[in-house]
């Protein structure tokens, strides 16, 4: 009995590959899913070792079959740190690899783009329309995912929000980016705007006599229009405006609290003393700004900080 045990022990030590060989059986053909295929996809491996998840390469395009031979598999496993000489190789010498496919239709791609526009453009849905600016995108034939297919719309680095608007669809399978599809939409926008009734000179505070409201398409308007619902009496014109002109933020500025040429009161205050004097504004300004004024009592030019529409506080030392 003792001699038999020694013989068994000698065989195990002398030929460990016979005692510990792990069977790996290469399949003849497989259909794989996802962007990449793994060792477990193309071979049955005894004991389910961790290295069976070794990534071997990208799956072929749908409709294309490629051969993956044993020698290539051995090299890939060696690169992954697997002792391939200890494996018991069975099955085929090469495997034919194809991939299951899914189709993303042009309608699905367009719907993703429209949904993204509806959620991310600043215009109310009732004020805009968006149609494809070219032929519908081609249907996409993609490798079937193992778990997830993600179609993520986004604006390009420099987005446009009206006119010719480009949407990028980032497509990822099982978390792996696969491709990007660009869709171009023509976004048209209508809005109720303020329009001049007649000629309006520069530095004119807007009033009802100057403007009216119209609902117009503003798709090709270069600058943002002044909101019709706002209090336009707080704005004055920066330049001469012609009749029938849509008012934009480039055409107006906030009306000053004190206008050039206005009669104001200059106030100087110190401990226990308050002095006032009449003056004529030489500049226009808003509350908190410093303007020049002509002191009508001394006929000297002074500086004052705007307090309200008729008062400036004397500024000294500037």
Secondary structure, DSSP 4 states (H G I P E B T S, - for coil): -HHHHHHHHHHHHH-HHHHH-EEEEE-SEEEE-SSEEEHHHHEEETT--GGGG-EEEEPPPTT--EEEEHHHHHHHHHHTT--GGGEEEEE-SEEEEEE-EEEE-HHHHHHHHHHHHHHH-SS-GGGEEEEESSSPPPPEEEEPPSS-EEEEEEE-SS--SSEEEEEEEEEEETTEEEEEEEEEEEEEEEEEEEEESS-B-TTPBP-TTTEEEEEEE-TT-SSPBPBTTS-GGGEEESS-B-TTPBPBTTTEEEPPSB-TT-EEEEEEEETTEEEEEEEEESS-B-TT-EEEEEETTTTEEEEEEEEETTEEEE----
